[in-house]
Amino acid sequence: MCTSPRAGMAGALSASAAQVFATWAVLLAIWAAAAWVLLGAPVGRQALVDERVRVVEAVGGTVNDATYAALQANPPYWVYASSGGRALLFPAVTLAVAAGLYLWVGRRHAGWLASLSVAVHASVALVAQQVVATPLHFVRESLTSPFNLAALLPFFDEGSLPARFFGTVELFGLWWVWLLAIGCAALTRRQARNFVVPLLGVYVGVAGVIAALVVLTGGS
């Protein structure tokens, strides 16, 4: 998927159910290992607390001393899964993407298993992000993604709608969209460019909605 995505997706379509689920299990295991390494260290647990405080304040809330002490005593481990683009790796999200691909193109060409295989194999990009980001989380002492476009293109005022929007769009997320487009091309024997724009539109549209909601709820 990294060096020859078209060949990889072509192979994914011929994978058996056992191979698809084995690949999925390996990807989730790698993600879990990255989480275990980070959250097993004090810097990772403190990053959980800081990320929770950042999100609360981003939607206009406040965290008092008692709440902060409670967070430190019992770090909110769920914050790890919901930050830094990791929510896209949830099995439920992968299944939802597979269902969308099936309804869009899969049912007319290759079926449910092939659609699921495309969604699973495209997740390689998302897992790669977590592997690369984990040491950077240690260095930066933060769970905020170092690969969102706001971090890579810091040209907007913090808290503004453009900053929120670009902070929701991940560089590896764009790679994931490209892999999904290649998978759709493999399913239909068409060019990937026919699918990039619709898929990118959905991804960017969701990012825009999230950014707007944060700003409207009082994010600063």
Secondary structure, DSSP 8 states (H G I E B T S, - for coil): --S-HHHHHHHHHT--HHHHHHHHHHHHHHHHHHHHHHHTSHHHHHHHHHHHHHHHHHTT----HHHHHHHHHS--THHHHHSTTGGGGSHHHHHHHHHHHIIIIIHHHT-HHHHHHHHHHHTHHHHHHHHHHHHHHHHHT--S-TTBHHHHS--S-TTSHHHHHHHH-BHHHHHHHHHHHHHHHHHHTS-THHHHHHHHHHHHHHHHHHHHHHHHTT--
